[in-house]
Amino acid sequence: MQSTFPQLLLKHASERPDAPAMREKIFGIWQTRSWQDMATLVAHVAGGLHLAGLQRGEHMVLIGSNRPRLYATMLAIQSLGAIPVPLYQDAAGPECVFPINNTGTRFAMVEDQEQVDKLLEIRAACPAIGHIYYDEPRGLRNYSETGLASLDSLIEAGKAFAASNPGFFKAEIAKAVETDVAAMFYTSGTTGNPKGVVHTHFTLLNRGKAAADFDHLGPNEDVLAYLPPAWIGQNIFSYAQWLACGYVVNCPESAATVTIDLKEVGPTYYFAPPRVFEGLLTSVMIRMEDAGALKRKMFHACMAVAKRVGPALMDGLPVSAIDRLKYMLGDFMVYGPLRNNLGLSRVKVAYTAGEAIGPDLFTFYRSIGINMKQLYGSTETAVFVCVQPDNQARADTVGVPLAGVEIKVAANGELMVKSPGLLKEYYKNPEATAEVLTADGWYHTGDAGFLDSEGHLKIIDRAKDVGRIMGGPNDGAMFAPKYVENKLKFFSHIKEVVALGDKREYACVMVNIDLDAVANWAERRNLPYAGYADLAQKPEVYGLIKDCVEQVNADLSRDAMLSGSQVSRFLVLHKELDADDGELTRTNKVRRGFIAEKYKPLVDALYGGKTEQYIETQVKFEDGRTGSINANLKIVDVKTFKPVKAAA
């Protein structure tokens, strides 16, 4: 029985050696590797690592984009009984020090010169690192550091070893069992050092297989691997499910070509966080605003039909003949070309997760014929806890528990999960492990939510983030910052939001505008600006954002639980929130507590009744230099609405 990742690789290579396993775009041309090609490559990398001294149970760091040779190295590490530890390629050098030292890592495989420089920069702080292998040799010809070598040289050594030891590779793979540790993923570390989440072959493959069975996925799927491999979401979709199903994983040439490569691949199974879907929709709306009057009128007329009819058609509900005919016409003129332009014309299932998605954004994609669904999970649960069945996808839920999952709600409203996919432990952190895993196998998710009458899970917010308005007319009202933030982020002109209000008299928000969308809006109005900071403070832009906030307030007024979360005041930040400045995690989640402390003068001004506030902020540039940005930010009051009582 094939119960580990390398064993599944050998199974595919034996049963379908010539079938495509991975494709990689190189200099504009897609190159294909078959399952036999992958197995041979993995055997050679494993042989090279064995000769270099990688031991069973050791950890090996990988830093890079999605590449067949990176995934082959992961499989080679697992084939020797060692443990791959992927790290984020956009993390600064100091962010890598703790994971490397925490695991005592001696070996690292990186993508290119940038990552080599990063490790060499921190080498003095990571004394165990003795071997650094790189995939892309460009720019590294004259490097002569001890222990630095190309992946090609490792493969050549492994090839020679395999020739003289033909049974070694399969014998090493046979030693593993499903309960062995397969990989380790580090959390974002929003409140201190990141934690190493330990997963076994069983936990990852069990959840990957259960989700694949749920959506009837098989070897004929095409997947685009473009998100960081260090994020467990990408790892599940392009690694665990890849080996569980045997489908084809496509690796784009670079981050800059992802949109083009998406259209060329036309994936059948697609995953993206809400931010990506927001970006795609923003690009569509920008193009439509630049189109002629006739095209705009046709687009909006067809989208009105789609919004009314599309979701019902996706859910298999009855639709009148005339509405069906109108939708078919709209599909021919607008929806079909739009799906094709987005690269989603072949998608059978498009999942989104990581954060809640705005209901209007969710409805938009389903209305144009894309089977978008939500799932719920985390690094600690091997991603899949709840998934939405076809014909039961709703914007306000994250689906039903997947096979093998149990959910209960603790007395404080926190969701508890029992699942075959739960982490084994936090590495070298028994105290943290005990905080999240109970003696009888329940995992504390940290999320607040409940199962509705139809068995679908609804998430309100992070349990620790759900607060209360204190004082004023809404005293005691629930405050859910993430819910407010996501409703505002639906608007194409808003990129990021930080909501404040817990233990305060009213809610306020700090907004990041979407530079592309707002710049396009400004240019069409002949509104001059000298950069992000200048554009963000234009009175016209404040008017635009104020309108968005008031629309959200009107919507919140109709929610009995969250009407007290309406926003009373806002400001537009003078800079974009950035992971390099500590304001976002590497998975682009807002570090709300850090931001509230960093921008304390702005928070005080919002709640102190001021109409403007001067701020100076230190920023880190891409080349590592630091500088500062200062601005005088306006603060604006917005209209709130009386709660609308539900009809009897």
N, C-alpha and C positions, 0 to 999 in steps of 0.2 A: 504493500500500500504506500502511495506517495503522500507523505505527511509533512514534508519540509519544502522550502522554496527550491533548493538545488535538486531534490528528488523530482519535483514537478517539471523542472527544466529538462531533466533527462527523459522524462516521460514524453514530453512534447517532441523532443529531438528524435526519439525512437519511433513514435507513432506517425509523425508528420514532419520529417526532416527538412523538406524543401518548402514548407509553408512559411510565409513571411512572419517574422516575430517582431522586428522593429524597423522603422524607417527613420533616416536622418537626412535633413536637407543640408547639403554642403555646396557652397558656391552656386546656389540656386537650383541644384539638381538633387532630387530625392534618391538616396542610396538605400537599398534594402538588405537586411540581414535575415537569413532564414533561422529556424530553430536550431538546425545543425551548426550553422555559423556561430550562433550565440553559445552553444554548448562547447564548441572548440575553443572559442575565445576565453570563456570562463575557465576552462581547464588550464589554458596557458597562463592566465593571470594567477590562478591558484598555485600553479607550480612555481611561478616566480616569487610569490609571497611566501611560500613554504621555504624556498631556498634562502630568502632574506631573513627568515626567523620568526614569522608570525605564528603565534601559538594558539591552541584551542582555548577559548574563554577570554582571549584578549580583545580589546576594542581597537577599531581603526576608524579614523575620521575621514569623511568625504565632503568636499566643498566644491560645488559646481552646478551648472545647469543640467537639464535633462539631456543625457547623451547615452547612446547604447553602451559605450565603454564605461561610463559611470555605473550603470545598472549591472554590467558584466562584473565589475569590480565588487559590487555589493554581493552578488551571487558567489564570487570566488571567496570572499571573506567568510560567508556562511558555509561554503563547502568545506572549509578548514575548521569549522566549529568556532570561529571567531565572530565578533559582533560589530556590524557596521553602525556608525554614528554619523548620520548626515547633519551638517550645519548649514546655516543660511549663507548663500554666496554674497549677499549684500551686507552682512554683518561686519562691523569694524573689527580690526585685529584684537583689541582688548576684550571684546565680547566673546571671543573664541577661547580665551585663556582658561576660564573656569571649566567648561566642558572637557577640554583637553587634559587639564590637571586632575579633574574629578575622576576621570577614567584611567589616568596613567597612560595615555595613548603614546605609543612609540612610532606608529605608522600613520601616514596621511596620504590621500590621493586627492589632488586638486585639479581644477580645469585648466588654468592658464597662468600667465605671468602675474596678473593682478593678485590671484590667490596665493601664488608662491611668495610674492613680496609681503603679503599679509602675514604668512606664517614665519617668514624670516624675521620680520619686524618683532614678533612676540617670542621668538625662539628662546631668548634668554630667560623669559618668564615661564617657559614650558620645557624644562631640562630633559624630560623623557623623550621628546620628539627626536628620533634619529634617522627616520626615512621619510622623505617627501617625494612623491611621484607626481608628475604633471602630464596631462593629456595633450595640450596644445603647446608645441615648442616655440611658437613665434615669440621673439624677444628674449629668449633664454639661452641663446647660443654661448654667450660669454660668462654665464653664471658658473661658479666653481665651488659652491658651498658644499661642505661635507654632508653626505647622505641625500643630496638632491640628484634625482635621475628621472629620465623620461619613462612614461608608461610603456613606450615601445621597447625600451631596453629590458624592462621587467618581463614583457610578453616574450621576447626572444629567449631570455633565460628560461622561462617557463616552458616554452616550446621544446627546447632541448631536453629539459628535465622530463617532460611528458613522453618524449620519444624513447628515453632509456628506462622510464618507469611507467609503462602503459596502464597498469592496474591501480596506480596510486589515487587518481582523482575519484573514481567510483568507490574505492574502498573508504576514502575519507567521508564521502557523502553518506555512505551506508551507516556510519557510526552515529549519526544524528537521530534524535527522536523529536516528536512534535512539541514536547514540553521544554525543549532547549530554548534558551534566549535567542531570538532571531534578529532583533534590532533595538535601538534605543533612540528616543526622540526627546529633545529638550524643549521644555515649555518656554513661554515667552519671558518669564521672569519679571512680571509687572511689579512685584513687591519683594525684590531681593534677588539672590542668585537663582538661575533657572533650575528646574528639577528634571532629572533624567527619568523619563517614563520607559520602563522595561516591558517589552512585549515578547511573547514566545511565537514560534511558528504557528502553533495552534490558534492563539487569540487572533492574529492577523488574518490567517487563511480562513478560519471559521467564519469571521464576519464578512470577509470579501466574498466567499462562496455563498453565504446566506443572502447577501444583497444581490448577487448575480442571479441566483435562482428566483428571487422575488421579481426581478425585472426581465427575466427570460433572456439573459445575456449569454452569448456563445462565442465561438472562435471567429465568427465573421464580422465582429464589431471593429470599428476604427476609433481610436482615442488619440487626442492631441495632448501631449505632455508638455505643459508650458509654465506651470506654477512651481515654486521651489520644492525640490525633492526632500528638503528638511522638514517640510510641512507634512504631517501624516496624511492629510487629505489627498495630496498629490501622490504620496507613496502608496496609498491604498488603491487609487484608481489606475496608476500606471505601473505598479509593481505587484502588489498582492493579488488584485483581480486579474491582472495581465497573466500571471502564472496559473491562477485558479481556472480561468476561462480559455486561455490560449489565444486571445485576440491580438490585434496589431496595435502597437504603440508608436505614434509618430512624434518625432522630436523636431521642433522648429529650428531654423538656422540661428536666430537670435531673438531677443526680446522685441527688437524693432520690427521684425518680420512676422510676428505672431498673427496679426490680423490677416495678412496676405496668405500665410500658411494655413490658417483656419479655413479660408475659402478653397484652397487647393485640396486639402485633405477631405473636407466635408465629413466630419466625424459623425458616427451614429450614436455614440455615447459621449456626453459632454458634461463637464463639471466646471463651475466657476463660482466664486463668491459674489455676493450682490454687487460689490464695487465694479467688477468686470461687466456685469449686465447693465449697470448704470452707465458705464462708459460707452458701451455699444449703443444704448438708447440715446445718449447725449449726442454722439456723432451723427446718428440718424436725424435727430431733430435740428441740428445745426445745418445739415445738408438741405433739409426741407425748408428751413427759413430762408435759405439762399436761392431756392427754386423759384420759378415763375409763378404768377398768381394762379394760373389754370391748374398747374401741377399741385400747388398747395391746396387748392379747393378740392381737387379729386382725392388727394391723400386724406384730408380731414373728413371728407364725406365717407370714404371707405373705412376709415378707422372708427367712425361712429357706428357703422354696421358691425364691424369686428368686435367692438367692445360689448355690443348688445347681444350678438349671436355667437361669437367665437368660443367663449368658455363653455357654453351649453353644448356646442358641437363636440368639443374636446371631451366633455364628460358623458357623451352619449345620450344626452337628453333630447326630447322631442323638439323640433324646430319647424315652423311653418314652411310650406313649399316656397312661398315668395321670399322669405328671409334666407332660405337655403340657396335660392337662385342669386339673390343679392350678394351673398357671401362668396359664392363661386365666381361671380364677376369680379368682386374685390380681390379674390385670390389670384385671378389671372392678371389683374392690372397692378396690384399693390403688394399683397401679402407674399405671394410666391417670389417675385423679384426681390422683396425685402429680405426674406429668409435666405435666398441665394446670396445676396450681397453681404449678409452677416456671416455666411459660411455655415448656416444651420439648417440647410434644406434637407439633409439626410438624417437629422437627429431623431432617434426613437425616444430617447430619454435625455433630458437636460436637467441636471441637479444643481441646486444652489444650497449653500450652507455656510457656516462660519459666523454669520450674523443674520438677524431677521431682515427679510426683504420687504420693501414697501408694497402694500397691496396693489397700488396702481401699476407699479413696475411689473409685479407678478402677473397681473391681469393682462397687461400689454402683450407679453410674450405668448401667453396661452391663447389670447384672442387672435393672433396671427398664425396659429397652427403649430406652435412649438410646445411639445409636451414637457413644460417646465414643472418640476416638482421640488419640494423641500425635503431635506433630511435633517436629523438631529443627532449629534454625537460630539465627541471630543477626542483629544489625543489619548486620554486614559481609557476610553471605551472602544478603541480601534475604529473610531468614526461612527459606525452604524449602530444606533439605538432605535430611532424611529424613522420610517420612510413613508412617503405618501403613495398609496396605491393609484394606479391609473383610474381615471374617472372620479377620483376622490381628492384631487389636489385643491387645497384652499389656502388663501393667503394668510389666514389667521391661525393655522395649525402647522405642525411639522410632521404630521402623519401618525401612523399606528406603530406600536412596538414590533420590531422585526422578530422573526422566529428565534426563540430561546431567550427573549428579553422579558424581564418583569420590571414594572414601575410602581412605586408607591410614593405618596406625598407625606413628608414628615409633619409633625405638629406645627413647625414654624413655616410651613409652606414650601420647604425645599424638596426638590425631586430626588428620589433615591432610585438607583438602578442596579439590577442584578443581571448579568449577561456573561456568555462564554467569552466575550471579547475584552473583559476587564484587564487592566494592567496587572503584571505580576507584583510590581513594587515601584517605588521611587528609589533610584539607585543610591545606595549608601545614605539613605535618609528614612530610617524606620519611623521617626516621629511624624514626618509628613505622610507617610504611608498609613499610619494608624489613624490620622485625622480624616482620611477619605475612605478607607476601607474598614467596614465593621467586621467583627469576628465571624458573623454568619454570612459574609459575602456580599453585603450591600455597599454600593459606592455613592458617596455624597457628591452630587453634581455641582452644587453651588448655584443652581438655577432655581428660580421660583416659577411654578407653573401648575397645571392640573390637566387631568384627562376629562374631556367633555363627554356628553351623553352618548356620542357615537364612537367613543374609544380613541379619539384623536387627541394628541398632546398639544396643549397650548403653552407657550413660553411667555412669561410676562417680562422678565429681566433677570440679571444676575441677582440672586437672593440678597447678597450684601449691598447691592446698589439700589434696591427698592427702598424708598424712604417715605417720609411724610412731610407735607407742608405744615408748618407750625406758625400760627398767628394769622391774622387777616381773615378775610371772608371765607377762605378755603381751609381753615384750620382743621388738621387731621386728615386731609385728603391724601390718597396714595399718590406718590411721585415715582414714575418709572422713566429714568433718563434715557435709557437705550430706545425705548418705544418712541419717545419724542424725537430723538436724534434720527431714527430711521424714517420717520414720517417726513421730516424736513429734507433728508437726503434724497428723497424721490425726485425732488425738483432738479432739473438738469443744471440749474445755475448754482447749486449748492453741492460742494464736494465733501465737506466734513463738518460735524457739529459737536460741540461739547455742551451738554445740558447740566444746569445747576439748579438746586432747589431744596434738597433734603435739609430739614430742620430750619428752613427759612420761610418767609412770609409768602413768597411767590417764586415762580420758575423764571430763569433767565438762560439765554444761550449765547455762546460764542461761535461764530460761523466762519468757515473757510469757503470762499467762492470757488467755483470751477473756472480756472483761468481761460480755458479754451472756449467754453460756452459763453461766459460773460464777455470775453474779448470780442467774440463774434457778434454778440448782442450790441456791444458798444460801437463797434465799427459800422454796423448798419444804421446807427443813429448819429454817425459822425461825431462821436464822443472821444476826444483825444485823451491819451493816458501815457504815462512814462514807465509802466511796469506794474507788477502785481500790487505792491503797496499803494501806489497812486490810484489804480483802478478801484481797489477795494474800498477806498474812502470817498469815492465820488457820491454826491447826494443822489444822483440817479440810480446808482447801484444799491444804495441803502433803500430807496423806494422800491426797487425790484425785490430785494430780500424781505422787506417789510410785508409786501403783498403775500409772499410765500408763507411767512410766519402766521399771518392772520388767517390764511386758508387752513393751515394746520389747526389753529385755535378753534375755528368754526367746526372742524371735524372732531376735535377732542371734546367739544361741548356736548356732542351727541353720545359720548361714551360715559355711562354712569359711573364706572370705576375710576376713570382717568380724567374727568373734566377739570379736576383741580390742578392738573399738570400743564394747563395752558400757559404759554410764555407771555410774560409781562414786559420784558425789556430784552434787547439784544445789542450786540456789536459785531462788526466784521473784523476779524483779525488781520494784522498787517503782514503776516507771513503764513505760508502753508505749513501745517503740522507735518513733522518729519520724524521718521524713526531714528535718523542719525542724531537728532536733537533730543531724543528720549521721549518725545511726545506721543509716538505710536509704537506698538510692538512690531516685530518683524512680519507679523501677519496682518499689519495695518489696523489693529484695534486701538481705540483711543485709551490712553493711560490717564483716566479722568482725574485721579488723585494727584498725580504728578503735575498735570496741567494746572489744576486749581492752585497748587502751591507756587509753581513757576510764574503764573500770571495773577498772583494775589492782588496786586494793585488794580487790575482790571475787575476782578471779582468784587473787591471792596467798592469800586466805583459803580458797578452795576447795582449793588444793594445799598449804596450810599446816596442815591438820587442824583448823581452827577450826570452831566450831558456830554462830557468828553474826559479823556484821561490820557496822559502822556505815558509811553512805555518804551523801554529800551531792552532789547532781547539779544542774547548771544546766540549765534548760529554756527553750525559746522558745515563747511563746503565739501564738495566731493573729493577734493585733493587733500583733505585732512586739515586745512587751515581753518582758523576760526575768525569770526568777525562779529559785528553787531548791526542790528537794524533798529531804528527808532521811528516812532510815529505818534501823532496825536489822534487817538481813536474817538470817533463819535459814538454816543450811546443813545439809542432810540427807544421810546415807549411804543407799544403796539396795543391794538384793540383786543380785548378779551370778550368772551360771550357767556351769557347765563346758561347754565346747564339745561339741556333740552330733556324734559321728562318723557320717558317712553310711553307710548300709547297703551291704554289699558286693554 
